[in-house]
Amino acid sequence: MRRYPEWLKQSFSADGTREEVRTLLTDLKLLTVCEEALCPNLPECWGKRQMTVMILGERCTRRCTFCAVEHGRLKPLDPDEPQRVAEAANRLGLTHLVITSVARDDLADEGAGHFVRVIEAVRAKNPGMTIEVLVPDFHGRVELITDVLSAKPEVFAHNLETVERLSGILRPQAEYRRSLAVLRVAKEQSGSLVKSSLMLGCGEAVDEVRRAFEDLVAVGCTHLTLGQYLRPTPQHLPVIEYLSPKRFERYAALAYQAGFRWVKSGPFVRSSYHAVEALKGC
């Protein structure tokens, strides 16, 4: 088994706050991408009462080769989920909530309406809370993207994930250019901050990453996260390279040169890591 380099080893002290978060989520029967995607930052974020709630069920209709979220038989939408998400945000005293989901290609609206219902329920119970949505591509259907934007999330995020050459390998049921089109629609049709993310260490070249930066900026994306891909199981895509913290600093510099306004870059950075920081000063 390939060993992690020293910069990918971290430890967290025991903290009662994250156990409180876990108990609350269990009581309210809610899922988080923190758990489902095996995020390495879970202890830190939950200790700070930060989380990314995952709606629309625990199983995904797509089979991305990097993702730990389960596939399989899908369940009907839970009509009570919006209220439970709103209750969790309220009881945890959150100021900013990130809402993401599995892909639900089986649904007529691919889950867009459920996103809206969750946002509306959260706002009704938590006035003043800011909301970030991290959405699937909805097959590029403009009417579905517009539906989500109609709920006026402060941040609209959709992840490009990787460079164009590797997109079909990592995301066989998605398309690089379609993801860019989703972000373009968000920029053109809303006042939301537009955000995306790339995983590094999958075999991408520097020039390819730079081109992805340029493509994202060209469609109006202003905020970006960059992190190290970590293989969740032996059945998933292998890691080609572990990038050092210095390499991540250099990529951040290239991203700012390309025109991004805010960049979070590092081995442990994930799409929603320190998400509320993206709103500061923007």
SETI-438802 format. One record per residue (C-alpha): residue number from 1; residue in three letters; x negated, z, y negated. Coordinates in pm, whole numbers, plus 50000, padded with zeros to 5 digits. Layout:
+-----+------+-------+-------+-------+
! seq ! type !     u !     w !     v !
+-----+------+-------+-------+-------+
! NUM !  Ala !     X !     Z !     Y !
...
+-----+------+-------+-------+-------+
***
This chain:
+-----+------+-------+-------+-------+
! seq ! type !     u !     w !     v !
+-----+------+-------+-------+-------+
!   1 !  Met ! 50000 ! 50000 ! 50000 !
!   2 !  Arg ! 49868 ! 49904 ! 49657 !
!   3 !  Arg ! 49783 ! 50208 ! 49447 !
!   4 !  Tyr ! 49899 ! 50246 ! 49091 !
!   5 !  Pro ! 49628 ! 50256 ! 48822 !
!   6 !  Glu ! 49577 ! 50585 ! 48640 !
!   7 !  Trp ! 49786 ! 50484 ! 48338 !
!   8 !  Leu ! 50092 ! 50444 ! 48562 !
!   9 !  Lys ! 50079 ! 50804 ! 48681 !
!  10 !  Gln ! 50281 ! 51055 ! 48488 !
!  11 !  Ser ! 50438 ! 51393 ! 48547 !
!  12 !  Phe ! 50721 ! 51586 ! 48391 !
!  13 !  Ser ! 50776 ! 51957 ! 48378 !
!  14 !  Ala ! 51094 ! 52111 ! 48513 !
!  15 !  Asp ! 51377 ! 52093 ! 48262 !
!  16 !  Gly ! 51727 ! 52234 ! 48290 !
!  17 !  Thr ! 51866 ! 51977 ! 48047 !
!  18 !  Arg ! 51830 ! 51684 ! 48285 !
!  19 !  Glu ! 51999 ! 51884 ! 48560 !
!  20 !  Glu ! 52285 ! 51945 ! 48318 !
!  21 !  Val ! 52306 ! 51569 ! 48258 !
!  22 !  Arg ! 52303 ! 51496 ! 48632 !
!  23 !  Thr ! 52579 ! 51751 ! 48698 !
!  24 !  Leu ! 52794 ! 51611 ! 48419 !
!  25 !  Leu ! 52757 ! 51253 ! 48542 !
!  26 !  Thr ! 52844 ! 51360 ! 48896 !
!  27 !  Asp ! 53149 ! 51550 ! 48776 !
!  28 !  Leu ! 53273 ! 51250 ! 48577 !
!  29 !  Lys ! 53185 ! 51001 ! 48853 !
!  30 !  Leu ! 52967 ! 50790 ! 48626 !
!  31 !  Leu ! 52667 ! 50572 ! 48707 !
!  32 !  Thr ! 52356 ! 50520 ! 48499 !
!  33 !  Val ! 52105 ! 50238 ! 48517 !
!  34 !  Cys ! 51847 ! 50515 ! 48492 !
!  35 !  Glu ! 51925 ! 50608 ! 48853 !
!  36 !  Glu ! 52047 ! 50277 ! 48994 !
!  37 !  Ala ! 51741 ! 50083 ! 48872 !
!  38 !  Leu ! 51496 ! 50364 ! 48962 !
!  39 !  Cys ! 51373 ! 50399 ! 48604 !
!  40 !  Pro ! 51044 ! 50595 ! 48582 !
!  41 !  Asn ! 51150 ! 50745 ! 48249 !
!  42 !  Leu ! 51458 ! 50925 ! 48379 !
!  43 !  Pro ! 51314 ! 51280 ! 48354 !
!  44 !  Glu ! 51195 ! 51223 ! 47996 !
!  45 !  Cys ! 51514 ! 51056 ! 47870 !
!  46 !  Trp ! 51759 ! 51288 ! 48040 !
!  47 !  Gly ! 51556 ! 51582 ! 47914 !
!  48 !  Lys ! 51625 ! 51449 ! 47564 !
!  49 !  Arg ! 51994 ! 51384 ! 47641 !
!  50 !  Gln ! 51944 ! 51008 ! 47633 !
!  51 !  Met ! 52089 ! 50778 ! 47895 !
!  52 !  Thr ! 52214 ! 50430 ! 47970 !
!  53 !  Val ! 52552 ! 50433 ! 48136 !
!  54 !  Met ! 52624 ! 50154 ! 48386 !
!  55 !  Ile ! 52984 ! 50031 ! 48401 !
!  56 !  Leu ! 53179 ! 49786 ! 48619 !
!  57 !  Gly ! 53072 ! 49946 ! 48947 !
!  58 !  Glu ! 52756 ! 50007 ! 49145 !
!  59 !  Arg ! 52722 ! 49666 ! 49311 !
!  60 !  Cys ! 52618 ! 49340 ! 49149 !
!  61 !  Thr ! 52727 ! 48984 ! 49227 !
!  62 !  Arg ! 52373 ! 48855 ! 49164 !
!  63 !  Arg ! 52053 ! 48899 ! 49361 !
!  64 !  Cys ! 51765 ! 48913 ! 49118 !
!  65 !  Thr ! 51438 ! 48952 ! 49307 !
!  66 !  Phe ! 51309 ! 49233 ! 49085 !
!  67 !  Cys ! 51618 ! 49453 ! 49062 !
!  68 !  Ala ! 51699 ! 49767 ! 49262 !
!  69 !  Val ! 52074 ! 49763 ! 49192 !
!  70 !  Glu ! 52281 ! 49721 ! 49509 !
!  71 !  His ! 52469 ! 49411 ! 49621 !
!  72 !  Gly ! 52758 ! 49388 ! 49860 !
!  73 !  Arg ! 53132 ! 49441 ! 49872 !
!  74 !  Leu ! 53275 ! 49486 ! 49524 !
!  75 !  Lys ! 53536 ! 49737 ! 49418 !
!  76 !  Pro ! 53822 ! 49686 ! 49170 !
!  77 !  Leu ! 53762 ! 49797 ! 48812 !
!  78 !  Asp ! 53826 ! 50164 ! 48744 !
!  79 !  Pro ! 54079 ! 50186 ! 48457 !
!  80 !  Asp ! 53977 ! 50546 ! 48382 !
!  81 !  Glu ! 53608 ! 50465 ! 48340 !
!  82 !  Pro ! 53624 ! 50408 ! 47960 !
!  83 !  Gln ! 53765 ! 50756 ! 47902 !
!  84 !  Arg ! 53510 ! 50917 ! 48133 !
!  85 !  Val ! 53223 ! 50745 ! 47951 !
!  86 !  Ala ! 53364 ! 50866 ! 47620 !
!  87 !  Glu ! 53394 ! 51220 ! 47755 !
!  88 !  Ala ! 53036 ! 51221 ! 47884 !
!  89 !  Ala ! 52901 ! 51102 ! 47549 !
!  90 !  Asn ! 53100 ! 51372 ! 47373 !
!  91 !  Arg ! 53000 ! 51657 ! 47602 !
!  92 !  Leu ! 52633 ! 51562 ! 47584 !
!  93 !  Gly ! 52645 ! 51542 ! 47206 !
!  94 !  Leu ! 52492 ! 51194 ! 47200 !
!  95 !  Thr ! 52430 ! 51017 ! 46869 !
!  96 !  His ! 52353 ! 50681 ! 47032 !
!  97 !  Leu ! 52484 ! 50545 ! 47361 !
!  98 !  Val ! 52358 ! 50245 ! 47557 !
!  99 !  Ile ! 52616 ! 50074 ! 47778 !
! 100 !  Thr ! 52508 ! 49824 ! 48041 !
! 101 !  Ser ! 52663 ! 49684 ! 48358 !
! 102 !  Val ! 52615 ! 49499 ! 48679 !
! 103 !  Ala ! 52707 ! 49129 ! 48675 !
! 104 !  Arg ! 53068 ! 49077 ! 48784 !
! 105 !  Asp ! 53096 ! 48704 ! 48835 !
! 106 !  Asp ! 53401 ! 48770 ! 49053 !
! 107 !  Leu ! 53616 ! 48872 ! 48755 !
! 108 !  Ala ! 53800 ! 48619 ! 48539 !
! 109 !  Asp ! 53637 ! 48758 ! 48224 !
! 110 !  Glu ! 53318 ! 48872 ! 48404 !
! 111 !  Gly ! 53379 ! 49224 ! 48272 !
! 112 !  Ala ! 53375 ! 49146 ! 47899 !
! 113 !  Gly ! 53714 ! 49307 ! 47842 !
! 114 !  His ! 53599 ! 49624 ! 48016 !
! 115 !  Phe ! 53299 ! 49643 ! 47784 !
! 116 !  Val ! 53541 ! 49633 ! 47491 !
! 117 !  Arg ! 53761 ! 49905 ! 47636 !
! 118 !  Val ! 53461 ! 50131 ! 47694 !
! 119 !  Ile ! 53331 ! 50078 ! 47340 !
! 120 !  Glu ! 53673 ! 50149 ! 47192 !
! 121 !  Ala ! 53718 ! 50465 ! 47397 !
! 122 !  Val ! 53372 ! 50593 ! 47302 !
! 123 !  Arg ! 53434 ! 50529 ! 46931 !
! 124 !  Ala ! 53775 ! 50698 ! 46940 !
! 125 !  Lys ! 53632 ! 51018 ! 47086 !
! 126 !  Asn ! 53293 ! 51010 ! 46913 !
! 127 !  Pro ! 53327 ! 50898 ! 46550 !
! 128 !  Gly ! 52995 ! 50802 ! 46398 !
! 129 !  Met ! 52819 ! 50743 ! 46730 !
! 130 !  Thr ! 52618 ! 50421 ! 46740 !
! 131 !  Ile ! 52650 ! 50194 ! 47041 !
! 132 !  Glu ! 52417 ! 49947 ! 47209 !
! 133 !  Val ! 52542 ! 49706 ! 47474 !
! 134 !  Leu ! 52308 ! 49545 ! 47725 !
! 135 !  Val ! 52513 ! 49267 ! 47877 !
! 136 !  Pro ! 52481 ! 49007 ! 48154 !
! 137 !  Asp ! 52483 ! 48643 ! 48049 !
! 138 !  Phe ! 52858 ! 48583 ! 48111 !
! 139 !  His ! 52748 ! 48233 ! 48221 !
! 140 !  Gly ! 52700 ! 48157 ! 47853 !
! 141 !  Arg ! 53077 ! 48160 ! 47789 !
! 142 !  Val ! 53106 ! 48192 ! 47414 !
! 143 !  Glu ! 53457 ! 48340 ! 47425 !
! 144 !  Leu ! 53338 ! 48631 ! 47641 !
! 145 !  Ile ! 53035 ! 48703 ! 47422 !
! 146 !  Thr ! 53267 ! 48691 ! 47121 !
! 147 !  Asp ! 53503 ! 48940 ! 47287 !
! 148 !  Val ! 53224 ! 49195 ! 47328 !
! 149 !  Leu ! 53103 ! 49135 ! 46973 !
! 150 !  Ser ! 53457 ! 49195 ! 46843 !
! 151 !  Ala ! 53412 ! 49564 ! 46930 !
! 152 !  Lys ! 53121 ! 49570 ! 46681 !
! 153 !  Pro ! 52838 ! 49735 ! 46873 !
! 154 !  Glu ! 52549 ! 49820 ! 46645 !
! 155 !  Val ! 52307 ! 49662 ! 46892 !
! 156 !  Phe ! 52373 ! 49360 ! 47115 !
! 157 !  Ala ! 52109 ! 49321 ! 47387 !
! 158 !  His ! 52060 ! 49069 ! 47663 !
! 159 !  Asn ! 51736 ! 49052 ! 47858 !
! 160 !  Leu ! 51537 ! 48733 ! 47895 !
! 161 !  Glu ! 51333 ! 48927 ! 48155 !
! 162 !  Thr ! 51047 ! 48679 ! 48204 !
! 163 !  Val ! 50888 ! 48353 ! 48093 !
! 164 !  Glu ! 51059 ! 48020 ! 48154 !
! 165 !  Arg ! 50841 ! 47914 ! 48451 !
! 166 !  Leu ! 50921 ! 48232 ! 48646 !
! 167 !  Ser ! 51285 ! 48268 ! 48546 !
! 168 !  Gly ! 51425 ! 48086 ! 48850 !
! 169 !  Ile ! 51217 ! 48305 ! 49082 !
! 170 !  Leu ! 51309 ! 48639 ! 48926 !
! 171 !  Arg ! 51667 ! 48547 ! 48831 !
! 172 !  Pro ! 51784 ! 48272 ! 49069 !
! 173 !  Gln ! 52146 ! 48294 ! 48948 !
! 174 !  Ala ! 52059 ! 48295 ! 48579 !
! 175 !  Glu ! 51893 ! 48048 ! 48343 !
! 176 !  Tyr ! 51626 ! 48098 ! 48078 !
! 177 !  Arg ! 51790 ! 47866 ! 47825 !
! 178 !  Arg ! 52133 ! 48011 ! 47891 !
! 179 !  Ser ! 52005 ! 48359 ! 47809 !
! 180 !  Leu ! 51862 ! 48228 ! 47483 !
! 181 !  Ala ! 52202 ! 48074 ! 47405 !
! 182 !  Val ! 52372 ! 48413 ! 47458 !
! 183 !  Leu ! 52140 ! 48571 ! 47203 !
! 184 !  Arg ! 52195 ! 48286 ! 46959 !
! 185 !  Val ! 52572 ! 48335 ! 46972 !
! 186 !  Ala ! 52529 ! 48708 ! 46910 !
! 187 !  Lys ! 52316 ! 48641 ! 46603 !
! 188 !  Glu ! 52547 ! 48376 ! 46462 !
! 189 !  Gln ! 52876 ! 48558 ! 46519 !
! 190 !  Ser ! 52802 ! 48920 ! 46435 !
! 191 !  Gly ! 52618 ! 49166 ! 46220 !
! 192 !  Ser ! 52477 ! 49336 ! 46527 !
! 193 !  Leu ! 52107 ! 49390 ! 46571 !
! 194 !  Val ! 51996 ! 49145 ! 46845 !
! 195 !  Lys ! 51755 ! 49269 ! 47109 !
! 196 !  Ser ! 51590 ! 49147 ! 47429 !
! 197 !  Ser ! 51329 ! 49250 ! 47684 !
! 198 !  Leu ! 51053 ! 49105 ! 47900 !
! 199 !  Met ! 50888 ! 49244 ! 48214 !
! 200 !  Leu ! 50518 ! 49175 ! 48246 !
! 201 !  Gly ! 50293 ! 49167 ! 48550 !
! 202 !  Cys ! 50486 ! 48897 ! 48740 !
! 203 !  Gly ! 50221 ! 48627 ! 48706 !
! 204 !  Glu ! 50295 ! 48508 ! 48354 !
! 205 !  Ala ! 50019 ! 48362 ! 48136 !
! 206 !  Val ! 49953 ! 48471 ! 47777 !
! 207 !  Asp ! 50059 ! 48134 ! 47635 !
! 208 !  Glu ! 50385 ! 48153 ! 47831 !
! 209 !  Val ! 50460 ! 48498 ! 47693 !
! 210 !  Arg ! 50381 ! 48380 ! 47341 !
! 211 !  Arg ! 50620 ! 48087 ! 47390 !
! 212 !  Ala ! 50893 ! 48325 ! 47507 !
! 213 !  Phe ! 50839 ! 48530 ! 47191 !
! 214 !  Glu ! 50879 ! 48217 ! 46980 !
! 215 !  Asp ! 51192 ! 48111 ! 47170 !
! 216 !  Leu ! 51352 ! 48452 ! 47118 !
! 217 !  Val ! 51274 ! 48463 ! 46747 !
! 218 !  Ala ! 51407 ! 48107 ! 46707 !
! 219 !  Val ! 51753 ! 48212 ! 46830 !
! 220 !  Gly ! 51766 ! 48516 ! 46603 !
! 221 !  Cys ! 51636 ! 48796 ! 46824 !
! 222 !  Thr ! 51471 ! 49060 ! 46605 !
! 223 !  His ! 51400 ! 49349 ! 46843 !
! 224 !  Leu ! 51200 ! 49345 ! 47165 !
! 225 !  Thr ! 51086 ! 49572 ! 47446 !
! 226 !  Leu ! 50795 ! 49492 ! 47678 !
! 227 !  Gly ! 50725 ! 49682 ! 47998 !
! 228 !  Gln ! 50541 ! 49670 ! 48329 !
! 229 !  Tyr ! 50731 ! 49536 ! 48628 !
! 230 !  Leu ! 50722 ! 49787 ! 48913 !
! 231 !  Arg ! 50830 ! 49680 ! 49260 !
! 232 !  Pro ! 51127 ! 49898 ! 49364 !
! 233 !  Thr ! 51096 ! 49833 ! 49739 !
! 234 !  Pro ! 50877 ! 49622 ! 49973 !
! 235 !  Gln ! 51165 ! 49373 ! 49991 !
! 236 !  His ! 51140 ! 49294 ! 49620 !
! 237 !  Leu ! 50909 ! 49062 ! 49431 !
! 238 !  Pro ! 50549 ! 49191 ! 49448 !
! 239 !  Val ! 50358 ! 49294 ! 49138 !
! 240 !  Ile ! 50094 ! 49035 ! 49049 !
! 241 !  Glu ! 49913 ! 49241 ! 48786 !
! 242 !  Tyr ! 49918 ! 49589 ! 48634 !
! 243 !  Leu ! 49860 ! 49552 ! 48261 !
! 244 !  Ser ! 49662 ! 49821 ! 48080 !
! 245 !  Pro ! 49802 ! 50000 ! 47773 !
! 246 !  Lys ! 49555 ! 49798 ! 47562 !
! 247 !  Arg ! 49706 ! 49475 ! 47694 !
! 248 !  Phe ! 50049 ! 49597 ! 47595 !
! 249 !  Glu ! 49919 ! 49672 ! 47246 !
! 250 !  Arg ! 49787 ! 49318 ! 47220 !
! 251 !  Tyr ! 50120 ! 49173 ! 47333 !
! 252 !  Ala ! 50297 ! 49387 ! 47073 !
! 253 !  Ala ! 50070 ! 49242 ! 46805 !
! 254 !  Leu ! 50151 ! 48889 ! 46924 !
! 255 !  Ala ! 50522 ! 48970 ! 46914 !
! 256 !  Tyr ! 50502 ! 49090 ! 46556 !
! 257 !  Gln ! 50305 ! 48777 ! 46467 !
! 258 !  Ala ! 50586 ! 48570 ! 46618 !
! 259 !  Gly ! 50833 ! 48733 ! 46380 !
! 260 !  Phe ! 50993 ! 49032 ! 46552 !
! 261 !  Arg ! 51091 ! 49321 ! 46326 !
! 262 !  Trp ! 51063 ! 49596 ! 46592 !
! 263 !  Val ! 50866 ! 49601 ! 46917 !
! 264 !  Lys ! 50833 ! 49872 ! 47180 !
! 265 !  Ser ! 50556 ! 49785 ! 47424 !
! 266 !  Gly ! 50390 ! 49982 ! 47704 !
! 267 !  Pro ! 50366 ! 50021 ! 48082 !
! 268 !  Phe ! 50666 ! 50255 ! 48103 !
! 269 !  Val ! 50882 ! 50087 ! 47839 !
! 270 !  Arg ! 51220 ! 49967 ! 47962 !
! 271 !  Ser ! 51508 ! 49788 ! 47789 !
! 272 !  Ser ! 51671 ! 50104 ! 47656 !
! 273 !  Tyr ! 51364 ! 50324 ! 47620 !
! 274 !  His ! 51388 ! 50519 ! 47292 !
! 275 !  Ala ! 51674 ! 50284 ! 47206 !
! 276 !  Val ! 51790 ! 50472 ! 46897 !
! 277 !  Glu ! 51455 ! 50402 ! 46729 !
! 278 !  Ala ! 51551 ! 50035 ! 46699 !
! 279 !  Leu ! 51818 ! 50130 ! 46444 !
! 280 !  Lys ! 51588 ! 50325 ! 46217 !
! 281 !  Gly ! 51508 ! 50140 ! 45901 !
! 282 !  Cys ! 51692 ! 49827 ! 46015 !
+-----+------+-------+-------+-------+
***
